[in-house]
Amino acid sequence: MIQKLTNLKIFQTGKQIFNRQLQMRKLAKRIEKIIVYALIVMMAIILILATIELGYYIITSILGSKYLLINLDNLMDMFGVFLLVLIGIELLDTIKVYLRENVVHVEVVVLVAIIALARKVVVLKVEELDGMAIIGIALLVVALAVTYYLIKKAGLMVCDMGDDEPEMKGPEEAKK
């Protein structure tokens, strides 16, 4: 009889621990969703402001120049801001997909990194850099290109961020 009571108490204690863990997971998921919604709102505000600033910069550059042409330095700065807005849009899309499907699109993350590096290359003044910095940037470009190629070739499109360990999935499995 005592053995049955002890087993019952152990079972109830285990059940209570499991229920607490389940409640903590639900709370963590709610907090995570709140944070992701906040990120979406903040990113949208930043993108709106950056787009307005880019439009203002284009208009003032055109109106303030001779013959309605933009000088080369201003043009390079505009390309940098344009690519920055593009990076923000891609990040916003990635955050929305993560909220909706609880997966991270690996391909999109690598593309954002490629666009960010391209932006850096566009706004860089090569004549001010030493050879090692240029070689480093070139190696980053090659590494990201190889990464993108391997992701496409292997078919790894998403990383499932479910309750268990993160799991890489191909395009067929990602649709399920």
C-alpha positions as CSV (number, residue, x, y, z in Angstrom):
1,M,0.0,0.0,0.0
2,I,2.8,2.4,0.9
3,Q,4.6,1.6,-2.4
4,K,1.4,2.5,-4.4
5,L,1.1,5.8,-2.5
6,T,4.8,6.6,-3.1
7,N,4.4,5.8,-6.8
8,L,1.2,7.9,-7.0
9,K,3.0,10.9,-5.3
10,I,6.0,10.5,-7.7
11,F,3.6,10.4,-10.7
12,Q,1.7,13.5,-9.5
13,T,4.9,15.3,-8.9
14,G,6.1,14.4,-12.4
15,K,2.8,15.5,-13.8
16,Q,3.0,18.9,-12.0
17,I,6.6,19.4,-13.3
18,F,5.4,18.6,-16.8
19,N,2.5,21.0,-16.5
20,R,4.8,23.8,-15.2
21,Q,7.2,23.1,-18.1
22,L,4.3,23.3,-20.6
23,Q,3.1,26.6,-19.1
24,M,6.7,28.0,-19.3
25,R,6.9,27.0,-22.9
26,K,3.6,28.6,-23.7
27,L,4.7,31.8,-21.9
28,A,8.0,31.8,-23.8
29,K,6.1,31.4,-27.1
30,R,3.8,34.3,-26.2
31,I,6.8,36.5,-25.3
32,E,8.5,35.6,-28.5
33,K,5.5,36.5,-30.6
34,I,5.2,39.9,-28.8
35,I,8.9,40.6,-29.5
36,V,8.5,39.6,-33.2
37,Y,5.4,41.8,-33.6
38,A,7.3,44.7,-32.0
39,L,10.2,44.1,-34.4
40,I,7.8,44.1,-37.4
41,V,6.3,47.4,-36.3
42,M,9.7,49.0,-35.6
43,M,11.1,47.7,-38.9
44,A,8.1,49.0,-40.9
45,I,8.5,52.5,-39.3
46,I,12.2,52.5,-40.1
47,L,11.6,51.5,-43.7
48,I,8.9,54.2,-44.1
49,L,11.3,56.8,-42.7
50,A,14.2,55.6,-44.8
51,T,12.1,55.6,-48.0
52,I,10.9,59.2,-47.3
53,E,14.5,60.2,-46.6
54,L,15.7,58.6,-49.8
55,G,13.0,60.4,-51.8
56,Y,13.8,63.7,-50.2
57,Y,17.5,63.2,-50.9
58,I,16.9,62.4,-54.5
59,I,14.7,65.5,-55.0
60,T,17.1,67.8,-53.2
61,S,20.0,66.4,-55.2
62,I,18.3,66.9,-58.5
63,L,16.9,70.3,-57.8
64,G,20.2,71.5,-56.3
65,S,22.4,70.5,-59.2
66,K,23.2,72.1,-62.5
67,Y,21.3,70.7,-65.5
68,L,19.2,68.5,-63.2
69,L,22.0,65.9,-62.9
70,I,23.2,64.2,-59.7
71,N,26.9,64.3,-59.0
72,L,28.7,60.9,-58.7
73,D,29.3,61.0,-55.0
74,N,25.7,61.8,-54.2
75,L,24.6,59.0,-56.6
76,M,26.8,56.4,-54.8
77,D,25.3,57.5,-51.5
78,M,21.8,57.1,-52.9
79,F,22.6,53.6,-54.1
80,G,23.8,52.8,-50.6
81,V,20.5,54.1,-49.0
82,F,18.5,52.3,-51.7
83,L,20.2,49.0,-51.0
84,L,19.8,49.6,-47.2
85,V,16.0,49.9,-47.8
86,L,16.1,46.8,-49.8
87,I,17.9,44.9,-47.0
88,G,15.3,46.2,-44.6
89,I,12.5,44.9,-46.8
90,E,14.1,41.5,-47.0
91,L,14.6,41.4,-43.2
92,L,11.0,42.4,-42.7
93,D,9.8,39.6,-45.0
94,T,12.0,37.1,-43.1
95,I,10.6,38.2,-39.7
96,K,7.0,37.9,-41.1
97,V,7.7,34.4,-42.4
98,Y,9.2,33.4,-39.1
99,L,6.1,34.7,-37.2
100,R,3.7,32.9,-39.6
101,E,5.5,29.6,-40.1
102,N,8.1,29.5,-37.3
103,V,10.8,28.8,-39.9
104,V,13.8,30.9,-41.1
105,H,14.4,30.9,-44.8
106,V,18.1,30.2,-45.1
107,E,18.3,31.3,-48.7
108,V,16.8,34.7,-47.8
109,V,19.2,35.3,-44.9
110,V,22.1,34.6,-47.2
111,L,20.7,36.9,-49.9
112,V,20.3,39.6,-47.2
113,A,24.0,39.1,-46.4
114,I,24.9,39.3,-50.1
115,I,22.9,42.5,-50.5
116,A,24.5,44.0,-47.4
117,L,28.0,43.2,-48.7
118,A,27.1,44.6,-52.1
119,R,25.9,47.8,-50.4
120,K,29.2,48.0,-48.6
121,V,31.1,47.5,-51.9
122,V,29.0,50.2,-53.7
123,V,29.6,52.9,-51.0
124,L,33.3,52.0,-50.4
125,K,36.0,54.3,-51.6
126,V,38.5,51.7,-52.8
127,E,41.3,54.2,-53.2
128,E,41.2,54.7,-49.4
129,L,41.6,51.0,-48.5
130,D,44.7,48.9,-48.2
131,G,45.1,45.7,-50.2
132,M,44.3,43.4,-47.3
133,A,40.9,45.0,-46.7
134,I,40.0,44.6,-50.4
135,I,41.2,40.9,-50.4
136,G,39.0,40.4,-47.2
137,I,35.9,41.8,-48.9
138,A,36.6,39.7,-52.0
139,L,36.9,36.6,-49.9
140,L,33.6,37.5,-48.2
141,V,31.9,37.9,-51.6
142,V,33.3,34.5,-52.7
143,A,32.2,32.8,-49.4
144,L,28.7,34.1,-49.7
145,A,28.4,33.2,-53.3
146,V,29.6,29.6,-52.6
147,T,27.2,29.4,-49.6
148,Y,24.3,30.5,-51.8
149,Y,25.3,28.0,-54.5
150,L,25.5,25.2,-52.0
151,I,22.1,26.0,-50.5
152,K,20.5,26.1,-53.9
153,K,22.2,22.9,-55.0
154,A,21.4,21.0,-51.8
155,G,17.9,22.3,-51.7
156,L,18.1,23.6,-48.1
157,M,15.6,26.4,-48.1
158,V,14.3,26.7,-44.6
159,C,15.5,26.1,-41.0
160,D,12.6,24.8,-38.9
161,M,12.8,26.6,-35.5
162,G,10.2,24.4,-33.8
163,D,10.2,23.2,-30.2
164,D,13.0,20.7,-30.7
165,E,16.4,21.2,-32.3
166,P,16.6,23.4,-35.4
167,E,16.2,21.3,-38.5
168,M,17.1,22.0,-42.1
169,K,14.5,21.2,-44.7
170,G,14.4,21.1,-48.5
171,P,11.7,22.7,-50.6
172,E,9.4,19.6,-50.6
173,E,9.6,19.2,-46.8
174,A,9.2,23.0,-46.2
175,K,5.8,22.9,-48.0
176,K,4.3,20.4,-45.6
